[in-house]
Every structure is written in structure tokens, then in C-alpha cells.
Amino acid sequence: MAVLIDSSVFIGLERRGLPLQAIGAEIPSDEAVALSAITASELLVGVHRAVTQAQRVMREFLVEAILGTFPILPFDLQVARIHARLLSELVGTGQTIGTHDLIIASTALAYEYDVLTDNLRDFQKVPGLGVRQPRWE
């Protein structure tokens, strides 16, 4: 199995004051781990939106550590095809999720990954997507 980490997990780490290594407790050591390209963008936006210079420096340090640790899966044609199908299906059933979350879900499905997230409400709407939530002990 493999897992794609959603930005909500990293936000949870920051809010709880936990180190990046705390993610290791959530993922078996034999699993592949990655981020979607949109997650990388969301994390970088968080750096730019920091309220204080001290917060910005801390976030930038964390985000660069994250980006240096996990491979980034691209939004490519395979992901685009799945994204288009999912968007059409969800809209057709009257369900929607955030644009970025749908891209993350599409990336996970394209590469056969589960999603590790604190946002179960949206990701559980996606048919066929394996969704996990951190235990935050």
C-alpha cells in the first residue's frame, strides 16, 4: 500500500507542536509516502500567509523539510482524466468537495495511494478512495 499525505496533516502537526517525524507513527515503514503537487503548493502558500516573521521562518523551515523528505506526484494527464471523471460524477450526484481536495483525491487514485487526512468529510465522498485519519496521540 501507499499513502498520499494531505496538507491538513501537516497543519495538525504545526498546531500540536509535533515534529515532522510524528508522521512516521501514522504510516507503516514499508509503505510508499508522497505528496500531490497541489499539497506542495498549499504548504508554500501557508509560508507566505504567516502572520509574523518568526512564524514565517518556522513554517518555511518545516515546509522545506517536508518538501525535501517526500516525493511530489505531478498533476499529469492520468490524474487529469480521473479528476474530470470524479468531478462529473460528484456534481451529478449533488456532492462537491474542495477543488484542491479533488485534485489530491484524483492523484491518489491515479497512483493507487490512500489519503492520510484530517478532512474525512470531503475525502470520504470520493468513490474508491482509501481514506485514513491520523490518530494524534
N, C-alpha and C positions, 0 to 999 in steps of 0.2 A: 504494500500500500504506500501511498504518498500523501503529503498534506501541503496545501497552499495556505499560507497564513494571511489572514485579513488584518487590515490596519487597526481594527478595534482591539486586537490582542496586544499590539504594541502600545496603544493608548492606555489599556488596562495596566500594562507593566509600569508605564510612566506614572500614572495616578497612584499606584500602590507602592511606588518607590522600589520596585523589584529590579534586579539586574537582568540583562538580556538572557543570561544562562537559565533563568527560571522557565523559559520556554522548553528547555530540554526535558523537564519533568512532565510536560504535556504530550510529548511525541516519542514513541519508541525509537531507540537508537538505530534500528535497521530500516527506518523509513526515510525516503527522499523528502526533502523540505525545500520549498521555494516560495517566491512572491510573484504576484502578477505585476506587470509593468504599471498598471494604474495604482496599485498599492504603493509602489515606489514613489509615484507622483504625489499621492495623498500624504505620505510621510514627509516629503520635501515641502509641501505646502504648509504643513504643521511647523516646520522650522521658520518659514517666512512669516507666519502668523503669531509667533511668540510675542508675548506682551512686553517682557523685559529683555534686556541684553543678556542677563545671566540665564534666563530661561532659553533664549535662543542658542546660546553656546552649549548648554546641556543637551538640548534637543538635537542640535546639529551633530554633536558627538555621538549620541545614541543612534540617530538615523544613519550616519556614515558607517557605524559599526554594523548595523542591520544590513545595509546595502553591500557591505564587504563580506558578510557572512553567508547570505542566502543568494542562490541564483535567481535571476529575474526571467520569468517566462513572458514572451512577447505577445502582443495583440496582433496575431498574424491572420492569414486567410482562413485557416482551420477554425480559429477562435471566432472570427467574424461570421462564419457560416452558422456556428452554433448560437452565437449571440442573436443573429437575425431570427432564427427559428424560435428560440426561447422568448424573445420579445414579442413575436407574433402570437405565440401560444398564451403567454401571460396576459397580454392585452385582450386577447379573445375570450379569456375566462374572467375578465374584470379584475385581475390581480396585477399589481405592479410592485416593483422594488426599485431601489435607487439605481441610477444609471451606472455608477461605479460598481455597485454590488453585482449588477447583472454582468458586467464585464469580468469581474472576478469569478463569478459562478461559471461563466462560459469558458474561461481559461482553465478552470479546474476540470470541467467536463472534457474539454479538448485533450488535456494531458492525463486524464484519468487520476485526478487527485481529489481528495476530500478537502473541505474548507474548515480551518480552525478559526472560530469567530466568537465574539460575544454578542453578535447580532443574529440570533436564531430566528427571530420573527421574519426577517426578509429572506434569508438563505433557505429556510425550510420550505418556502413556496416553490422552489426550483425543482421540477421533477427529475429524479435520477441522481441528484447531488447528495453526496455524503457530507453531513454537517456534524462538526464536533465543537464542543464548548470547553474552554479552559476550566479547570477545577479551582484555580486560585486559592491554594491553601496557605 
